Each structure stands twice: as structure tokens, then as C-alpha cells.
């Protein structure tokens, strides 16, 4: 069953790129005691993600943070090296990049996307959520386009 408003984010180990390379980070640590905006993309460097979705959060980062958000995080089913390169490419230094390389978190939240038909494997659906101390307050999942998961929509829900 897909994660929903009022549900707790599962505690899953992800990767992020630190000063010495990829390092483990748990969702428990990311969300505990914080208000977090998490958005997920089907793939770093893909057109919709690079041209529309990520840029919205880069441009609106200060506005989002000013509304009491402690962390803006971006998740994708890519490795930490790809997420780090994409962060630099997108000038997304205010965004915590989370690599869900095996789609463990996407699967645990029932937000995985089977893109094997396009030779892209299992990915994450495009979504955004507002999470307060590990509990989902808003979830917007897009099947097409970037309406429910855009930075503008998230701002309207804060």
C-alpha cells in the first residue's frame, strides 16, 4: 500500500556523497526532529528532472527554507556519484542529495516505477512530500507532468 498522509517514513539506509565519497545515511537521521521537503525524480540528468523539476527547487530553495523547513532533499534511484555530479551540474548546494541505488526506499513506500520497458530498470515515481518529524504531512505523486510535486505546489502546502 502506498505511503499516505499520516504515515511514518520507513527507516531505510541510503547513500549521500560526503567529503570522502559515498557515505551511509538513514532516513531516520534525515527526518528525525526536522521538517523536511523530500522530492523524488525518476532519474538524475533526465530531461524533465533536469530542465523542470530540480530547477524549481533550486530557484525556490530560500523561500521553502524560510517557511520553517530544515532540509530540502532530493532522492533518485541512482548512485551517490551520479547524485553528486547532478547536484554540481544543477547548482543545488542547498539540497541534500539522497541516492536510493537499489530502490529500497521507493519500494518500501510503494512509490517505485517499473521503467524496464524503456531499459531504465526500477526507478522512483516522481513525487514530493512534506515530512514533519518522520510523518508525512503532504504527498503529491505525478503520473505525468510535474504538477503535484513541483516546488510551487510544495510552497502552497507549507
PyMOL commands that set and color helices and strands:
alter all, ss='L'
color gray80, all
select helices_A, chain A and resi 27-31+47-66+80-89+104-108+116-118+151-157
alter helices_A, ss='H'
color red, helices_A
select strands_A, chain A and resi 13-18+21-26+35-41+71-76+95-99+112-114+122-124+126-132+135-142
alter strands_A, ss='S'
color yellow, strands_A
deselect
rebuild
show_as cartoon
